[in-house]
Structures are given as structure tokens and as C-alpha cells.
Amino acid sequence: MRQIPVDTSQMTLMLIQQPEKKVKNRETGEIARDRATDQALFNVNVAVIVDGKPDAVTIVVPEDGIAEALVPGMPVALPGLVARPWENNNGHGISYRAAAVMANVPVAASNGKG
């Protein structure tokens, strides 16, 4: 499957809600798992803000990439973010996946004084 790296350097990313396990089958409640590692996958809902305009986007992250102490409203980083175009009989779109979601605490600018 084709993957397109996403450059987030010009975006602000904020966590909308706590990550939730991704459900593969709603009827059985089966949780989606990574094919290569068998880890549970999580949906991470973030606000992507570009030029002051927000959009809500869901990013899939493996269980070991979910940082502790995530709080809705906090800025986050999504290392390894890729977009994956998809198409089937029901339509088409873009899904997003990242290696991790972690707090993105801005580094305070130094005033040059120690």
C-alpha cells in the first residue's frame, strides 16, 4: 500500500480526546490489531490547525506508541505520520497512521542568561 509522509512542521496538533482502541468488528467487539506486531491499534483524535483553521482527524497508532499522561487539549507530536490513500466499492479516502502520539511541550526560548 502506498504511504505518503506527512510534514507536520507547519501545523499545530492538539489532542481532542483520550486514545481509544480501534474496533475492527462492531458486531463482535473485536479490536483491530497490527498485522506485523499483533499490537492493539488505537484511534487518536486530533485537531490539526493550519493557518488558524482547525480540522478534526483520526490517526491510528499502535499500543506501544501511546504516551502516558496525555490530556485532551494538549499539543501533541505524531512521529512517523503517514497518509494512506484507500479505495473500495464503497468509496475512497485517506487514512492516517503514526508510530506514536506524545506530548509536544514547546521548548522555552532562551534569553541568553544562565
GROMACS elastic network, one bead per residue, 0.5 to 0.9 nm:
[ bonds ]
;  ai    aj funct       b0    kb
    1    84     6  0.73455   500
    1    85     6  0.82777   500
    1    86     6  0.85274   500
    2    83     6  0.85126   500
    2    84     6  0.61337   500
    2    85     6  0.70860   500
    2    86     6  0.89356   500
    3    82     6  0.59460   500
    3    83     6  0.57299   500
    3    85     6  0.75582   500
    4    81     6  0.85873   500
    4    82     6  0.52454   500
    4    83     6  0.50219   500
    4    84     6  0.64119   500
    4    85     6  0.84972   500
    5    80     6  0.73965   500
    5    81     6  0.61602   500
    5    83     6  0.63961   500
    6    80     6  0.80022   500
    6    81     6  0.55745   500
    6    82     6  0.52691   500
    6    83     6  0.65969   500
    7    10     6  0.75092   500
    7    11     6  0.84337   500
    7    81     6  0.78339   500
    7    82     6  0.87869   500
    8    11     6  0.51935   500
    8    12     6  0.76767   500
    8    13     6  0.82141   500
    8    77     6  0.83834   500
    8    78     6  0.80975   500
    8    81     6  0.82553   500
    9    12     6  0.80774   500
   10    49     6  0.88914   500
   10    50     6  0.69373   500
   10    51     6  0.85874   500
   11    48     6  0.64893   500
   11    49     6  0.56005   500
   11    50     6  0.51427   500
   11    51     6  0.80020   500
   12    47     6  0.78964   500
   12    48     6  0.59296   500
   12    50     6  0.67212   500
   12    52     6  0.89669   500
   12    54     6  0.89174   500
   12    75     6  0.71638   500
   12    76     6  0.81833   500
   12    77     6  0.88766   500
   13    46     6  0.62893   500
   13    47     6  0.56593   500
   13    49     6  0.63475   500
   13    74     6  0.84097   500
   13    75     6  0.55683   500
   13    76     6  0.55452   500
   13    77     6  0.68159   500
   13    78     6  0.83474   500
   13   104     6  0.86870   500
   14    45     6  0.86473   500
   14    46     6  0.53574   500
   14    47     6  0.51115   500
   14    48     6  0.67978   500
   14    49     6  0.81474   500
   14    72     6  0.75537   500
   14    73     6  0.56414   500
   14    74     6  0.54262   500
   14    76     6  0.55575   500
   14    77     6  0.85207   500
   15    18     6  0.74887   500
   15    19     6  0.87790   500
   15    44     6  0.76086   500
   15    45     6  0.62687   500
   15    47     6  0.64067   500
   15    70     6  0.79105   500
   15    71     6  0.70983   500
   15    73     6  0.52495   500
   15    74     6  0.56794   500
   15    75     6  0.63813   500
   15    76     6  0.63600   500
   16    44     6  0.81299   500
   16    45     6  0.54909   500
   16    46     6  0.50441   500
   16    47     6  0.62945   500
   16    56     6  0.81230   500
   16    71     6  0.84856   500
   16    72     6  0.50617   500
   16    73     6  0.58646   500
   16    74     6  0.82364   500
   17    20     6  0.85668   500
   17    44     6  0.74795   500
   17    45     6  0.61897   500
   17    46     6  0.76101   500
   17    70     6  0.89276   500
   17    71     6  0.74229   500
   17    73     6  0.77423   500
   18    43     6  0.89845   500
   18    44     6  0.71275   500
   18    45     6  0.78106   500
   18    70     6  0.70345   500
   18    71     6  0.68517   500
   18    72     6  0.63424   500
   19    42     6  0.60464   500
   19    43     6  0.56549   500
   19    45     6  0.70246   500
   19    61     6  0.88300   500
   19    66     6  0.77827   500
   19    70     6  0.86446   500
   20    23     6  0.89224   500
   20    41     6  0.85698   500
   20    42     6  0.52935   500
   20    43     6  0.53666   500
   20    44     6  0.67532   500
   20    45     6  0.88776   500
   21    31     6  0.66625   500
   21    32     6  0.76843   500
   21    40     6  0.70270   500
   21    41     6  0.59659   500
   21    43     6  0.60896   500
   21    44     6  0.88738   500
   21    63     6  0.85170   500
   22    30     6  0.87904   500
   22    31     6  0.58014   500
   22    32     6  0.55244   500
   22    33     6  0.83223   500
   22    40     6  0.77306   500
   22    41     6  0.56086   500
   22    43     6  0.54431   500
   22    60     6  0.79297   500
   23    26     6  0.62752   500
   23    29     6  0.62485   500
   23    30     6  0.58826   500
   23    32     6  0.54895   500
   23    41     6  0.85172   500
   23    42     6  0.85889   500
   23    43     6  0.89743   500
   24    28     6  0.86911   500
   24    29     6  0.72426   500
   24    30     6  0.54975   500
   24    31     6  0.51785   500
   24    33     6  0.82008   500
   25    28     6  0.56262   500
   25    29     6  0.55237   500
   25    30     6  0.51540   500
   25    31     6  0.71223   500
   25    32     6  0.79771   500
   26    29     6  0.50083   500
   26    30     6  0.70555   500
   26    31     6  0.89113   500
   27    30     6  0.80395   500
   28    31     6  0.89928   500
   31    40     6  0.67037   500
   31    41     6  0.74911   500
   32    38     6  0.89735   500
   32    39     6  0.85361   500
   32    40     6  0.60237   500
   32    41     6  0.56524   500
   32    42     6  0.81311   500
   33    36     6  0.87642   500
   33    37     6  0.79784   500
   33    38     6  0.52567   500
   33    39     6  0.53278   500
   33    41     6  0.53415   500
   33    42     6  0.89560   500
   33    62     6  0.81223   500
   34    37     6  0.55385   500
   34    39     6  0.53238   500
   34    40     6  0.64186   500
   34    41     6  0.63870   500
   34    62     6  0.70722   500
   35    38     6  0.56200   500
   35    39     6  0.80973   500
   36    39     6  0.83225   500
   37    40     6  0.88668   500
   38    41     6  0.88578   500
   39    62     6  0.62155   500
   39    63     6  0.60368   500
   39    64     6  0.76454   500
   40    61     6  0.88232   500
   40    62     6  0.60912   500
   40    63     6  0.54712   500
   40    64     6  0.86649   500
   41    60     6  0.64880   500
   41    61     6  0.57677   500
   41    63     6  0.57177   500
   42    59     6  0.81428   500
   42    60     6  0.55538   500
   42    61     6  0.52574   500
   42    62     6  0.60304   500
   42    63     6  0.64236   500
   42    66     6  0.81860   500
   43    58     6  0.61149   500
   43    59     6  0.57500   500
   43    61     6  0.65403   500
   43    62     6  0.89282   500
   44    57     6  0.82254   500
   44    58     6  0.54699   500
   44    59     6  0.50541   500
   44    60     6  0.61354   500
   44    61     6  0.69920   500
   44   101     6  0.79740   500
   45    56     6  0.68186   500
   45    57     6  0.57676   500
   45    59     6  0.63341   500
   45    60     6  0.88476   500
   46    55     6  0.82254   500
   46    56     6  0.57500   500
   46    57     6  0.55023   500
   46    58     6  0.63358   500
   46    59     6  0.75153   500
   46    72     6  0.89900   500
   46    73     6  0.89677   500
   46    76     6  0.84013   500
   47    54     6  0.59125   500
   47    55     6  0.54844   500
   47    57     6  0.63028   500
   47    58     6  0.88283   500
   47    73     6  0.89399   500
   48    53     6  0.80720   500
   48    54     6  0.53986   500
   48    55     6  0.52387   500
   48    56     6  0.62363   500
   48    57     6  0.68605   500
   49    52     6  0.57985   500
   49    53     6  0.53107   500
   49    55     6  0.64563   500
   49    56     6  0.88125   500
   50    53     6  0.53920   500
   50    54     6  0.65396   500
   50    55     6  0.85012   500
   51    54     6  0.84100   500
   57    96     6  0.83025   500
   58    95     6  0.79864   500
   58    96     6  0.70168   500
   58    97     6  0.86600   500
   59    78     6  0.88028   500
   59    81     6  0.84088   500
   59    95     6  0.74354   500
   59    97     6  0.52184   500
   59    98     6  0.67175   500
   60    95     6  0.81986   500
   60    96     6  0.62263   500
   60    98     6  0.63477   500
   60    99     6  0.85931   500
   60   100     6  0.89361   500
   61    64     6  0.82831   500
   61    65     6  0.62080   500
   61    66     6  0.70273   500
   61    96     6  0.89593   500
   61    97     6  0.59648   500
   61    98     6  0.53704   500
   61    99     6  0.59425   500
   61   100     6  0.57920   500
   61   101     6  0.71451   500
   62    65     6  0.54206   500
   62    66     6  0.70722   500
   62    97     6  0.87905   500
   62    98     6  0.80166   500
   62    99     6  0.67960   500
   62   100     6  0.71043   500
   63    66     6  0.56271   500
   63   100     6  0.85051   500
   64    67     6  0.79186   500
   64    99     6  0.86982   500
   64   100     6  0.76307   500
   65    98     6  0.83131   500
   65    99     6  0.58965   500
   65   101     6  0.61013   500
   65   102     6  0.79839   500
   66    70     6  0.84801   500
   66    99     6  0.88898   500
   66   100     6  0.58095   500
   66   101     6  0.54817   500
   66   102     6  0.68735   500
   67    70     6  0.65854   500
   67   100     6  0.74037   500
   67   101     6  0.61152   500
   67   102     6  0.50955   500
   67   103     6  0.74701   500
   68   102     6  0.79001   500
   68   103     6  0.88059   500
   69   102     6  0.88771   500
   69   103     6  0.82021   500
   70    74     6  0.73614   500
   70    76     6  0.84797   500
   70   101     6  0.87189   500
   70   102     6  0.72111   500
   70   103     6  0.65804   500
   71    74     6  0.57922   500
   71   103     6  0.86466   500
   72    75     6  0.86935   500
   74   103     6  0.70046   500
   74   104     6  0.78351   500
   74   105     6  0.85264   500
   75   102     6  0.86044   500
   75   103     6  0.61286   500
   75   104     6  0.52917   500
   75   105     6  0.69063   500
   75   106     6  0.86007   500
   76   101     6  0.65138   500
   76   102     6  0.54032   500
   76   105     6  0.77417   500
   77   100     6  0.79644   500
   77   101     6  0.57916   500
   77   102     6  0.53935   500
   77   103     6  0.61868   500
   77   104     6  0.52455   500
   77   105     6  0.89933   500
   78    81     6  0.57781   500
   78    97     6  0.88273   500
   78    98     6  0.58118   500
   78    99     6  0.71183   500
   78   100     6  0.56894   500
   78   102     6  0.67892   500
   78   104     6  0.89704   500
   79    98     6  0.60458   500
   79    99     6  0.58384   500
   79   100     6  0.58255   500
   79   101     6  0.70783   500
   79   102     6  0.84411   500
   80    97     6  0.78374   500
   80    99     6  0.51357   500
   80   100     6  0.73438   500
   81    96     6  0.69686   500
   81    97     6  0.56306   500
   81    99     6  0.67739   500
   81   100     6  0.83592   500
   82    95     6  0.84462   500
   82    96     6  0.57506   500
   82    97     6  0.55046   500
   82    98     6  0.62992   500
   83    94     6  0.62912   500
   83    95     6  0.57848   500
   83    97     6  0.66656   500
   83    98     6  0.89827   500
   84    93     6  0.84426   500
   84    94     6  0.54345   500
   84    95     6  0.51394   500
   84    96     6  0.60958   500
   84    97     6  0.78495   500
   85    92     6  0.75353   500
   85    93     6  0.58444   500
   85    95     6  0.63592   500
   85    96     6  0.87767   500
   86    91     6  0.84546   500
   86    92     6  0.54664   500
   86    93     6  0.54844   500
   86    94     6  0.58979   500
   86    95     6  0.72407   500
   87    90     6  0.77804   500
   87    91     6  0.57984   500
   87    93     6  0.65750   500
   87    94     6  0.87109   500
   88    91     6  0.55159   500
   88    92     6  0.62601   500
   89    92     6  0.82711   500
   97   100     6  0.87668   500
   98   101     6  0.72861   500
  106   109     6  0.89298   500
  107   110     6  0.88427   500
  109   112     6  0.88866   500
  110   113     6  0.73867   500
  110   114     6  0.88182   500
  111   114     6  0.83888   500
